[in-house]
């Protein structure tokens, strides 16, 4: 079975977190945090405004997440086609309008972070995170 390997965009030992950059398709150039602490895929509000022509609202669906302060936040759900490793994935994203933490992290690291890819998606598609080699392995 052929495996696709996607190198981390930034050295995870320096950045403290794994990031990948999309190098193909409509989302080419977009950087996502690989977030094993989040179940859902998330797109930050400021990035959503720039890419909303690539995303379709999932009508009638929203989700509730909790902010850092523990307060519930209702988030809209959008869908987009994201190409990775020669495959096109139909991905759902929750839109976090309050993506203050993402914006601060972008400012600190010096590159724009669009959002996060969560564990539900990674498990569904059998992704393997290899921190030693600083890459994602996609079967």
N, C-alpha and C positions, 0 to 999 in steps of 0.2 A: 504494500500500500504506500503510495507516495504521500509524503508529508510536506506541508508548506511551513516555512519558518519565517516569522516576522520579528525582526530585531527590535528591542526596546528603542524608543526614540531618544531617550536620554539615559545616561548611566544611572541605573537604579540605586547604586551605592551612594551616588552624589545627590540625586534628586530625592531619594528616600522612597520613591514610589515608581511602579512600572507604567510607562506611557508607550502607546504605539501611534504611528502616523499612517493614515490611509494614503496609499500611493497609487491608487487606481480609481476609476469610476467617477461618479458625480461628486463624491465627497473627498476627492483627491486633495491632500494637504492638511486635512483635518486631524487634530491630535486628541486622542481619548486616553483617559486614565483607566487602567485595568484595575477595577476595584473589587477585591474579594470580600470587602466588608459591606457591599451593597448587593441586594438581590436584583434590582432593576437596572436597566439602562437609563441614563439620564442625559438630557441635553440642557445646558444652562440657558437661561432666558436671553442673554445678550448674544449668544451664538445662534439660538433659534431664530432671532430676528434677521440674522444675516443669511440663514439657510432655509427659511420657511417655504421657499418655492420648491425645495427638494423633498419636503415632508408633507404628508397628508394627515389631517386630523382624523382620529378614530372616533367617529360620531357616537355621541351618547356615552362615551366611556371616560372616566377619570379615576384617579386613585388617590388615596390619602397616604401621605408620608408624614413623618415627624421631623421638625426642624431641630437644630442643635439645642434650642431652648426647651424642647419637648412639646411644643405646640403643634397641633395637627395642621397640615397644609393640603388643600385639594389641588391636585395637579392634572392638567390635561394630558392625554395620551396622543402621540403622533406616530406615524409609521413612515419609514423610508427604506430604500434599497441601497445597501452599503456593500461595496466590493472589497473583498479581502482575500489574498492568496489565490486569485483567479476564480473565486466563487462569489456569487451575489447572494447576500443575506437579506431577508425581509426582517427589519429590526423595528421593534417598538421602543419608543423613548418617552419617559415622563419629562415634561418641561418644567424645570425649576426656575421660576422667575426670580427667585431670591438667591441666585447663584453667587452670593458674595464670597463664599469660601473659594469657589472656582476662580473667580476674578482675582482674588488676593494671591492664590497659588500661581496663576498665570503671571502676575506681576513679579512675584518672587523668583520664579524659575526663568523668566525671560522668553517664554513662548506661550501662545494662546491655547488654552485647553477648552475644547468644545463641550466635553461632558465625560461621562463614565460608562464603561461597559461592565455590567454586573454579572454575578455568578450564575443566575438562571440561564442567561444566554450562553455563557462559557460551558456550563455543564451540558446543556442541550446539544451543543456542537462538538463536545469532547475536546475542548481546548486544553492544552497542557501549558502551564507556566513554568518555565525553567529559569529560575533566578540566577543560577550559576552561569549559564550561557547568555543570560539577559535576552530571552526571546520567548515568543509564544509559538507553540507547535500546534498546527491544525492538521488533523488527519484528512 
